[in-house]
Amino acid sequence: MLMDTYARFDVAFKSGVGATLFDENGRDYVDFASGIGVNSLGYAHKKIVKTIKNQAKNLLHTSNLYRIKPQEKLAKRISKLLGFKTYAFFCNSGAEANECALKLARKYGTTHFKQKRYEIISLGNSFHGRTLATLRATGQDKFHPEIFAPYIDGFKFFNTIDEVIKNLNDNTAAVIIELVQGEGGIKALGKNEVKRLADELKRREILLITDEVQCGVYRTGEFVTSQKYGIKPDIITFAKGLGGGVSIGACVSQKSIFTKGDHGSTFGGNFLATSVANTTLKELKRLKKSGELDKISKIFNAKLDELVAKFPKIFAKKQGLGMMLGAVLNDDIDVSKIVSKCLENGVLVLRSGAKTLRLLPPLNISKKEINEGFLRIEKALN
């Protein structure tokens, strides 16, 4: 028996190609969810399949007791894509990547200042993971139920960047933010506010962590969303789309803070995960450089604009960036009902918070699949 942790839909998928899934009965579904932003190159991508097959013939895992060349290659690739030197730690998920970032911040707060600093500030409506520390860093009270208390001390959240800046003090080691809040309604933070926060943190020598688990790896148009905001965070976390479907997380830092024994992972950064991640980044960079990614994004955004305009009684507005998009619902509309109706009509969509329909299609989705997916959403809404 499985633990009762998920409210699953009664559908079992058997195969997929491109941005289309097929269930056990052979019925097709256009996927505007991509495994919650994980399958950045869709399903059965030839180069990912080839990479997995080739790696399986040789090595899947040896542990971090020994050098792993694809891991070293991936660390260099990420630094090159960022445009500045970074130090990488590889793990298995977004929560682990954020856990690593929080530990880095705690050590920095202990070693960098005369008086120990350990407090970490986040934003309201944020989501940073399911471990005890990342839950506590999440800026939503609903994720802090009494059943898991007591929580780890040293975390605070405020609803605006102005409030964050006002509450910086001699105990603050770092601030962690999502530039586009994945579970908080697909809300993109204001660029001027973020720049002001980054400048203030740099002046005070407080670390800025950007959680790009969902909005990173070209999801919003650039390799990292912080590039769109014109900032260079001290620490960036990745997961989801980085592995093209294979589980991987990464925490990269401008500063070399950890020393041997400070942190670790048995599976993190193994041959399989890092080989596939290298292929995924190579293909996504090609998609971006060719102009195809921007073209796909433009088409998808235009179709969502049309949908929102066509159903004003259902939708209040569109928000988000690139291919990380949300359609905010009017107050009397049940987002769960829409998600279920879309599934019934053969298109996969997600929810974000209580009032937002979330769309995270594969980044290489075809125009045909986009058109068909929106037709199915319209049928569900009607």
VEXTI-793902 format. One record per residue (C-alpha): residue number from 0; chain; residue in one letter; x, y, z. Coordinates in steps of 0.02 Angstrom, whole numbers, plus 50000, padded with zeros to 5 digits. Layout:
% residues N
+-----+------+------+-------+-------+-------+
| pos | unit | code |     u |     v |     w |
+-----+------+------+-------+-------+-------+
| NUM |    A |    A |     X |     Y |     Z |
...
+-----+------+------+-------+-------+-------+
END
This chain:
% residues 382
+-----+------+------+-------+-------+-------+
| pos | unit | code |     u |     v |     w |
+-----+------+------+-------+-------+-------+
|   0 |    A |    M | 50000 | 50000 | 50000 |
|   1 |    A |    L | 50053 | 50180 | 49967 |
|   2 |    A |    M | 50054 | 50314 | 50102 |
|   3 |    A |    D | 49901 | 50425 | 50089 |
|   4 |    A |    T | 49997 | 50584 | 50042 |
|   5 |    A |    Y | 49923 | 50629 | 49872 |
|   6 |    A |    A | 49747 | 50667 | 49808 |
|   7 |    A |    R | 49777 | 50579 | 49642 |
|   8 |    A |    F | 49669 | 50589 | 49486 |
|   9 |    A |    D | 49605 | 50420 | 49426 |
|  10 |    A |    V | 49712 | 50408 | 49270 |
|  11 |    A |    A | 49869 | 50306 | 49237 |
|  12 |    A |    F | 49985 | 50358 | 49096 |
|  13 |    A |    K | 50080 | 50229 | 48996 |
|  14 |    A |    S | 50181 | 50326 | 48867 |
|  15 |    A |    G | 50213 | 50496 | 48793 |
|  16 |    A |    V | 50288 | 50586 | 48645 |
|  17 |    A |    G | 50323 | 50772 | 48627 |
|  18 |    A |    A | 50196 | 50861 | 48738 |
|  19 |    A |    T | 50065 | 50723 | 48725 |
|  20 |    A |    L | 50032 | 50583 | 48850 |
|  21 |    A |    F | 49936 | 50420 | 48825 |
|  22 |    A |    D | 49844 | 50326 | 48960 |
|  23 |    A |    E | 49820 | 50138 | 48980 |
|  24 |    A |    N | 49672 | 50141 | 48862 |
|  25 |    A |    G | 49767 | 50235 | 48726 |
|  26 |    A |    R | 49678 | 50401 | 48754 |
|  27 |    A |    D | 49788 | 50553 | 48720 |
|  28 |    A |    Y | 49809 | 50706 | 48832 |
|  29 |    A |    V | 49894 | 50870 | 48785 |
|  30 |    A |    D | 50012 | 50910 | 48928 |
|  31 |    A |    F | 50016 | 51090 | 48989 |
|  32 |    A |    A | 50090 | 51033 | 49156 |
|  33 |    A |    S | 50251 | 50940 | 49108 |
|  34 |    A |    G | 50260 | 50845 | 49273 |
|  35 |    A |    I | 50247 | 51009 | 49370 |
|  36 |    A |    G | 50380 | 51092 | 49262 |
|  37 |    A |    V | 50498 | 50943 | 49260 |
|  38 |    A |    N | 50486 | 50877 | 49082 |
|  39 |    A |    S | 50561 | 51030 | 49000 |
|  40 |    A |    L | 50589 | 50938 | 48836 |
|  41 |    A |    G | 50428 | 50838 | 48841 |
|  42 |    A |    Y | 50422 | 50649 | 48822 |
|  43 |    A |    A | 50531 | 50524 | 48728 |
|  44 |    A |    H | 50653 | 50660 | 48672 |
|  45 |    A |    K | 50776 | 50567 | 48561 |
|  46 |    A |    K | 50935 | 50642 | 48635 |
|  47 |    A |    I | 50879 | 50615 | 48815 |
|  48 |    A |    V | 50832 | 50435 | 48775 |
|  49 |    A |    K | 51001 | 50409 | 48691 |
|  50 |    A |    T | 51094 | 50484 | 48839 |
|  51 |    A |    I | 51003 | 50373 | 48964 |
|  52 |    A |    K | 51036 | 50216 | 48860 |
|  53 |    A |    N | 51220 | 50255 | 48837 |
|  54 |    A |    Q | 51246 | 50296 | 49020 |
|  55 |    A |    A | 51154 | 50139 | 49077 |
|  56 |    A |    K | 51276 | 50034 | 48975 |
|  57 |    A |    N | 51421 | 50106 | 49076 |
|  58 |    A |    L | 51386 | 50179 | 49249 |
|  59 |    A |    L | 51232 | 50243 | 49338 |
|  60 |    A |    H | 51307 | 50277 | 49509 |
|  61 |    A |    T | 51470 | 50265 | 49606 |
|  62 |    A |    S | 51441 | 50394 | 49747 |
|  63 |    A |    N | 51532 | 50557 | 49782 |
|  64 |    A |    L | 51679 | 50466 | 49859 |
|  65 |    A |    Y | 51752 | 50469 | 49683 |
|  66 |    A |    R | 51762 | 50594 | 49541 |
|  67 |    A |    I | 51612 | 50602 | 49424 |
|  68 |    A |    K | 51661 | 50682 | 49260 |
|  69 |    A |    P | 51483 | 50724 | 49199 |
|  70 |    A |    Q | 51455 | 50812 | 49367 |
|  71 |    A |    E | 51611 | 50917 | 49343 |
|  72 |    A |    K | 51556 | 50957 | 49165 |
|  73 |    A |    L | 51382 | 51009 | 49226 |
|  74 |    A |    A | 51454 | 51125 | 49359 |
|  75 |    A |    K | 51560 | 51212 | 49226 |
|  76 |    A |    R | 51412 | 51220 | 49106 |
|  77 |    A |    I | 51303 | 51305 | 49236 |
|  78 |    A |    S | 51439 | 51433 | 49276 |
|  79 |    A |    K | 51459 | 51472 | 49091 |
|  80 |    A |    L | 51272 | 51493 | 49066 |
|  81 |    A |    L | 51264 | 51608 | 49217 |
|  82 |    A |    G | 51412 | 51710 | 49156 |
|  83 |    A |    F | 51507 | 51708 | 49321 |
|  84 |    A |    K | 51605 | 51586 | 49427 |
|  85 |    A |    T | 51504 | 51475 | 49543 |
|  86 |    A |    Y | 51528 | 51324 | 49656 |
|  87 |    A |    A | 51398 | 51187 | 49634 |
|  88 |    A |    F | 51324 | 51054 | 49748 |
|  89 |    A |    F | 51212 | 50924 | 49666 |
|  90 |    A |    C | 51069 | 50835 | 49752 |
|  91 |    A |    N | 50903 | 50754 | 49705 |
|  92 |    A |    S | 50764 | 50883 | 49723 |
|  93 |    A |    G | 50716 | 51065 | 49746 |
|  94 |    A |    A | 50689 | 51046 | 49933 |
|  95 |    A |    E | 50865 | 50973 | 49950 |
|  96 |    A |    A | 50938 | 51114 | 49845 |
|  97 |    A |    N | 50854 | 51242 | 49958 |
|  98 |    A |    E | 50907 | 51147 | 50114 |
|  99 |    A |    C | 51086 | 51161 | 50052 |
| 100 |    A |    A | 51063 | 51348 | 50022 |
| 101 |    A |    L | 50997 | 51373 | 50199 |
| 102 |    A |    K | 51145 | 51279 | 50272 |
| 103 |    A |    L | 51264 | 51385 | 50168 |
| 104 |    A |    A | 51180 | 51542 | 50235 |
| 105 |    A |    R | 51193 | 51479 | 50415 |
| 106 |    A |    K | 51379 | 51443 | 50396 |
| 107 |    A |    Y | 51407 | 51611 | 50311 |
| 108 |    A |    G | 51317 | 51697 | 50455 |
| 109 |    A |    T | 51430 | 51609 | 50578 |
| 110 |    A |    T | 51597 | 51635 | 50491 |
| 111 |    A |    H | 51579 | 51802 | 50401 |
| 112 |    A |    F | 51520 | 51917 | 50542 |
| 113 |    A |    K | 51594 | 51955 | 50712 |
| 114 |    A |    Q | 51429 | 51911 | 50794 |
| 115 |    A |    K | 51342 | 51750 | 50737 |
| 116 |    A |    R | 51194 | 51776 | 50619 |
| 117 |    A |    Y | 51068 | 51639 | 50584 |
| 118 |    A |    E | 50903 | 51719 | 50534 |
| 119 |    A |    I | 50838 | 51694 | 50357 |
| 120 |    A |    I | 50697 | 51801 | 50286 |
| 121 |    A |    S | 50575 | 51748 | 50150 |
| 122 |    A |    L | 50422 | 51824 | 50065 |
| 123 |    A |    G | 50238 | 51792 | 50097 |
| 124 |    A |    N | 50156 | 51670 | 49974 |
| 125 |    A |    S | 50324 | 51587 | 49942 |
| 126 |    A |    F | 50355 | 51399 | 49937 |
| 127 |    A |    H | 50527 | 51324 | 49965 |
| 128 |    A |    G | 50501 | 51138 | 49999 |
| 129 |    A |    R | 50434 | 51001 | 50113 |
| 130 |    A |    T | 50579 | 50970 | 50233 |
| 131 |    A |    L | 50561 | 51045 | 50407 |
| 132 |    A |    A | 50682 | 51187 | 50368 |
| 133 |    A |    T | 50613 | 51227 | 50195 |
| 134 |    A |    L | 50435 | 51217 | 50261 |
| 135 |    A |    R | 50481 | 51346 | 50392 |
| 136 |    A |    A | 50559 | 51456 | 50258 |
| 137 |    A |    T | 50396 | 51446 | 50160 |
| 138 |    A |    G | 50298 | 51607 | 50182 |
| 139 |    A |    Q | 50125 | 51530 | 50200 |
| 140 |    A |    D | 50052 | 51488 | 50371 |
| 141 |    A |    K | 49953 | 51342 | 50300 |
| 142 |    A |    F | 50118 | 51251 | 50276 |
| 143 |    A |    H | 50158 | 51266 | 50463 |
| 144 |    A |    P | 50028 | 51152 | 50544 |
| 145 |    A |    E | 50045 | 51109 | 50727 |
| 146 |    A |    I | 50064 | 50923 | 50686 |
| 147 |    A |    F | 50244 | 50954 | 50630 |
| 148 |    A |    A | 50291 | 51076 | 50769 |
| 149 |    A |    P | 50406 | 51129 | 50844 |
| 150 |    A |    Y | 50487 | 51206 | 50691 |
| 151 |    A |    I | 50667 | 51261 | 50668 |
| 152 |    A |    D | 50701 | 51434 | 50740 |
| 153 |    A |    G | 50774 | 51578 | 50641 |
| 154 |    A |    F | 50649 | 51603 | 50499 |
| 155 |    A |    K | 50537 | 51753 | 50465 |
| 156 |    A |    F | 50430 | 51805 | 50318 |
| 157 |    A |    F | 50356 | 51971 | 50265 |
| 158 |    A |    N | 50227 | 52009 | 50131 |
| 159 |    A |    T | 50323 | 52142 | 50034 |
| 160 |    A |    I | 50502 | 52181 | 49986 |
| 161 |    A |    D | 50485 | 52349 | 50075 |
| 162 |    A |    E | 50444 | 52254 | 50236 |
| 163 |    A |    V | 50591 | 52136 | 50208 |
| 164 |    A |    I | 50712 | 52282 | 50190 |
| 165 |    A |    K | 50641 | 52370 | 50344 |
| 166 |    A |    N | 50663 | 52211 | 50448 |
| 167 |    A |    L | 50844 | 52174 | 50402 |
| 168 |    A |    N | 50948 | 52175 | 50560 |
| 169 |    A |    D | 51109 | 52113 | 50641 |
| 170 |    A |    N | 51038 | 51936 | 50650 |
| 171 |    A |    T | 50998 | 51923 | 50464 |
| 172 |    A |    A | 51111 | 51803 | 50369 |
| 173 |    A |    A | 51012 | 51789 | 50206 |
| 174 |    A |    V | 50852 | 51826 | 50111 |
| 175 |    A |    I | 50774 | 51691 | 50000 |
| 176 |    A |    I | 50649 | 51737 | 49863 |
| 177 |    A |    E | 50561 | 51659 | 49714 |
| 178 |    A |    L | 50564 | 51785 | 49572 |
| 179 |    A |    V | 50403 | 51705 | 49508 |
| 180 |    A |    Q | 50306 | 51623 | 49649 |
| 181 |    A |    G | 50260 | 51448 | 49591 |
| 182 |    A |    E | 50138 | 51398 | 49727 |
| 183 |    A |    G | 50087 | 51576 | 49769 |
| 184 |    A |    G | 49983 | 51617 | 49615 |
| 185 |    A |    I | 50120 | 51630 | 49480 |
| 186 |    A |    K | 50161 | 51806 | 49537 |
| 187 |    A |    A | 50316 | 51888 | 49463 |
| 188 |    A |    L | 50403 | 52006 | 49583 |
| 189 |    A |    G | 50430 | 52187 | 49529 |
| 190 |    A |    K | 50599 | 52213 | 49445 |
| 191 |    A |    N | 50636 | 52380 | 49528 |
| 192 |    A |    E | 50594 | 52310 | 49700 |
| 193 |    A |    V | 50705 | 52159 | 49674 |
| 194 |    A |    K | 50849 | 52267 | 49613 |
| 195 |    A |    R | 50830 | 52379 | 49766 |
| 196 |    A |    L | 50831 | 52227 | 49880 |
| 197 |    A |    A | 50985 | 52154 | 49794 |
| 198 |    A |    D | 51078 | 52320 | 49811 |
| 199 |    A |    E | 51033 | 52336 | 49995 |
| 200 |    A |    L | 51085 | 52158 | 50035 |
| 201 |    A |    K | 51250 | 52181 | 49944 |
| 202 |    A |    R | 51283 | 52341 | 50042 |
| 203 |    A |    R | 51251 | 52251 | 50206 |
| 204 |    A |    E | 51345 | 52092 | 50151 |
| 205 |    A |    I | 51187 | 51988 | 50177 |
| 206 |    A |    L | 51164 | 51842 | 50056 |
| 207 |    A |    L | 51029 | 51844 | 49922 |
| 208 |    A |    I | 50962 | 51671 | 49877 |
| 209 |    A |    T | 50850 | 51652 | 49725 |
| 210 |    A |    D | 50746 | 51493 | 49727 |
| 211 |    A |    E | 50737 | 51453 | 49541 |
| 212 |    A |    V | 50679 | 51274 | 49565 |
| 213 |    A |    Q | 50525 | 51308 | 49459 |
| 214 |    A |    C | 50564 | 51471 | 49367 |
| 215 |    A |    G | 50743 | 51427 | 49317 |
| 216 |    A |    V | 50816 | 51328 | 49170 |
| 217 |    A |    Y | 50738 | 51434 | 49032 |
| 218 |    A |    R | 50560 | 51419 | 49102 |
| 219 |    A |    T | 50538 | 51608 | 49098 |
| 220 |    A |    G | 50642 | 51638 | 48942 |
| 221 |    A |    E | 50822 | 51650 | 49004 |
| 222 |    A |    F | 50931 | 51518 | 49085 |
| 223 |    A |    V | 50888 | 51593 | 49254 |
| 224 |    A |    T | 50752 | 51719 | 49293 |
| 225 |    A |    S | 50878 | 51824 | 49389 |
| 226 |    A |    Q | 50957 | 51864 | 49220 |
| 227 |    A |    K | 50792 | 51944 | 49168 |
| 228 |    A |    Y | 50798 | 52047 | 49328 |
| 229 |    A |    G | 50977 | 52104 | 49302 |
| 230 |    A |    I | 51042 | 52035 | 49467 |
| 231 |    A |    K | 51179 | 51912 | 49518 |
| 232 |    A |    P | 51118 | 51815 | 49672 |
| 233 |    A |    D | 51244 | 51747 | 49795 |
| 234 |    A |    I | 51157 | 51577 | 49789 |
| 235 |    A |    I | 51039 | 51503 | 49659 |
| 236 |    A |    T | 50943 | 51340 | 49677 |
| 237 |    A |    F | 50884 | 51228 | 49535 |
| 238 |    A |    A | 50786 | 51066 | 49510 |
| 239 |    A |    K | 50630 | 51020 | 49408 |
| 240 |    A |    G | 50674 | 51059 | 49225 |
| 241 |    A |    L | 50861 | 51036 | 49249 |
| 242 |    A |    G | 50855 | 50847 | 49224 |
| 243 |    A |    G | 50726 | 50836 | 49085 |
| 244 |    A |    G | 50628 | 50709 | 49187 |
| 245 |    A |    V | 50770 | 50631 | 49288 |
| 246 |    A |    S | 50777 | 50682 | 49471 |
| 247 |    A |    I | 50912 | 50811 | 49507 |
| 248 |    A |    G | 50934 | 50969 | 49610 |
| 249 |    A |    A | 51076 | 51094 | 49617 |
| 250 |    A |    C | 51132 | 51232 | 49733 |
| 251 |    A |    V | 51261 | 51351 | 49660 |
| 252 |    A |    S | 51352 | 51486 | 49756 |
| 253 |    A |    Q | 51466 | 51629 | 49708 |
| 254 |    A |    K | 51562 | 51600 | 49869 |
| 255 |    A |    S | 51654 | 51442 | 49920 |
| 256 |    A |    I | 51576 | 51424 | 50093 |
| 257 |    A |    F | 51570 | 51237 | 50129 |
| 258 |    A |    T | 51723 | 51134 | 50170 |
| 259 |    A |    K | 51741 | 50944 | 50169 |
| 260 |    A |    G | 51612 | 50860 | 50280 |
| 261 |    A |    D | 51493 | 51009 | 50294 |
| 262 |    A |    H | 51362 | 50932 | 50179 |
| 263 |    A |    G | 51335 | 50780 | 50071 |
| 264 |    A |    S | 51221 | 50668 | 49968 |
| 265 |    A |    T | 51233 | 50484 | 49924 |
| 266 |    A |    F | 51139 | 50494 | 49759 |
| 267 |    A |    G | 51165 | 50678 | 49719 |
| 268 |    A |    G | 51251 | 50717 | 49554 |
| 269 |    A |    N | 51274 | 50537 | 49500 |
| 270 |    A |    F | 51320 | 50484 | 49323 |
| 271 |    A |    L | 51141 | 50462 | 49263 |
| 272 |    A |    A | 51070 | 50626 | 49330 |
| 273 |    A |    T | 51214 | 50738 | 49277 |
| 274 |    A |    S | 51233 | 50658 | 49105 |
| 275 |    A |    V | 51050 | 50688 | 49067 |
| 276 |    A |    A | 51058 | 50864 | 49139 |
| 277 |    A |    N | 51204 | 50906 | 49024 |
| 278 |    A |    T | 51103 | 50846 | 48874 |
| 279 |    A |    T | 50949 | 50942 | 48933 |
| 280 |    A |    L | 51044 | 51106 | 48953 |
| 281 |    A |    K | 51131 | 51083 | 48785 |
| 282 |    A |    E | 50963 | 51057 | 48698 |
| 283 |    A |    L | 50877 | 51201 | 48788 |
| 284 |    A |    K | 51021 | 51319 | 48748 |
| 285 |    A |    R | 51004 | 51270 | 48564 |
| 286 |    A |    L | 50816 | 51300 | 48574 |
| 287 |    A |    K | 50846 | 51473 | 48648 |
| 288 |    A |    K | 50988 | 51521 | 48530 |
| 289 |    A |    S | 50888 | 51470 | 48375 |
| 290 |    A |    G | 50745 | 51584 | 48425 |
| 291 |    A |    E | 50625 | 51437 | 48435 |
| 292 |    A |    L | 50598 | 51453 | 48624 |
| 293 |    A |    D | 50547 | 51636 | 48610 |
| 294 |    A |    K | 50434 | 51593 | 48463 |
| 295 |    A |    I | 50346 | 51453 | 48558 |
| 296 |    A |    S | 50327 | 51566 | 48710 |
| 297 |    A |    K | 50250 | 51705 | 48605 |
| 298 |    A |    I | 50123 | 51585 | 48528 |
| 299 |    A |    F | 50077 | 51509 | 48696 |
| 300 |    A |    N | 50057 | 51679 | 48781 |
| 301 |    A |    A | 49948 | 51742 | 48639 |
| 302 |    A |    K | 49833 | 51591 | 48654 |
| 303 |    A |    L | 49818 | 51617 | 48842 |
| 304 |    A |    D | 49779 | 51802 | 48816 |
| 305 |    A |    E | 49640 | 51750 | 48696 |
| 306 |    A |    L | 49571 | 51625 | 48822 |
| 307 |    A |    V | 49568 | 51750 | 48965 |
| 308 |    A |    A | 49483 | 51880 | 48854 |
| 309 |    A |    K | 49355 | 51753 | 48792 |
| 310 |    A |    F | 49300 | 51701 | 48967 |
| 311 |    A |    P | 49291 | 51862 | 49071 |
| 312 |    A |    K | 49165 | 51783 | 49191 |
| 313 |    A |    I | 49294 | 51651 | 49237 |
| 314 |    A |    F | 49462 | 51739 | 49224 |
| 315 |    A |    A | 49517 | 51904 | 49302 |
| 316 |    A |    K | 49689 | 51917 | 49222 |
| 317 |    A |    K | 49844 | 51827 | 49157 |
| 318 |    A |    Q | 50010 | 51835 | 49247 |
| 319 |    A |    G | 50183 | 51755 | 49250 |
| 320 |    A |    L | 50334 | 51758 | 49135 |
| 321 |    A |    G | 50385 | 51658 | 48982 |
| 322 |    A |    M | 50314 | 51483 | 48993 |
| 323 |    A |    M | 50275 | 51494 | 49180 |
| 324 |    A |    L | 50099 | 51564 | 49169 |
| 325 |    A |    G | 49944 | 51584 | 49274 |
| 326 |    A |    A | 49764 | 51632 | 49237 |
| 327 |    A |    V | 49691 | 51711 | 49394 |
| 328 |    A |    L | 49510 | 51661 | 49425 |
| 329 |    A |    N | 49367 | 51770 | 49483 |
| 330 |    A |    D | 49321 | 51746 | 49665 |
| 331 |    A |    D | 49171 | 51633 | 49640 |
| 332 |    A |    I | 49261 | 51508 | 49526 |
| 333 |    A |    D | 49328 | 51341 | 49591 |
| 334 |    A |    V | 49501 | 51308 | 49518 |
| 335 |    A |    S | 49494 | 51123 | 49565 |
| 336 |    A |    K | 49337 | 51100 | 49461 |
| 337 |    A |    I | 49421 | 51177 | 49309 |
| 338 |    A |    V | 49576 | 51065 | 49329 |
| 339 |    A |    S | 49462 | 50911 | 49338 |
| 340 |    A |    K | 49356 | 50966 | 49189 |
| 341 |    A |    C | 49514 | 50995 | 49085 |
| 342 |    A |    L | 49574 | 50819 | 49126 |
| 343 |    A |    E | 49406 | 50749 | 49072 |
| 344 |    A |    N | 49429 | 50841 | 48906 |
| 345 |    A |    G | 49606 | 50777 | 48877 |
| 346 |    A |    V | 49719 | 50920 | 48932 |
| 347 |    A |    L | 49828 | 50927 | 49088 |
| 348 |    A |    V | 49835 | 51091 | 49186 |
| 349 |    A |    L | 49882 | 51134 | 49366 |
| 350 |    A |    R | 49826 | 51247 | 49507 |
| 351 |    A |    S | 49929 | 51374 | 49602 |
| 352 |    A |    G | 49863 | 51434 | 49767 |
| 353 |    A |    A | 49675 | 51450 | 49786 |
| 354 |    A |    K | 49632 | 51555 | 49633 |
| 355 |    A |    T | 49755 | 51526 | 49491 |
| 356 |    A |    L | 49756 | 51404 | 49346 |
| 357 |    A |    R | 49940 | 51362 | 49316 |
| 358 |    A |    L | 50014 | 51318 | 49146 |
| 359 |    A |    L | 50191 | 51244 | 49131 |
| 360 |    A |    P | 50202 | 51162 | 48958 |
| 361 |    A |    P | 50359 | 51077 | 48893 |
| 362 |    A |    L | 50473 | 51211 | 48822 |
| 363 |    A |    N | 50479 | 51125 | 48652 |
| 364 |    A |    I | 50291 | 51102 | 48635 |
| 365 |    A |    S | 50231 | 51110 | 48454 |
| 366 |    A |    K | 50111 | 51241 | 48384 |
| 367 |    A |    K | 49990 | 51099 | 48342 |
| 368 |    A |    E | 49991 | 51039 | 48523 |
| 369 |    A |    I | 49968 | 51217 | 48588 |
| 370 |    A |    N | 49816 | 51244 | 48477 |
| 371 |    A |    E | 49739 | 51077 | 48521 |
| 372 |    A |    G | 49770 | 51101 | 48707 |
| 373 |    A |    F | 49683 | 51269 | 48710 |
| 374 |    A |    L | 49537 | 51201 | 48610 |
| 375 |    A |    R | 49516 | 51067 | 48744 |
| 376 |    A |    I | 49525 | 51196 | 48884 |
| 377 |    A |    E | 49389 | 51298 | 48797 |
| 378 |    A |    K | 49280 | 51142 | 48786 |
| 379 |    A |    A | 49306 | 51110 | 48971 |
| 380 |    A |    L | 49263 | 51290 | 49016 |
| 381 |    A |    N | 49107 | 51289 | 48907 |
+-----+------+------+-------+-------+-------+
END
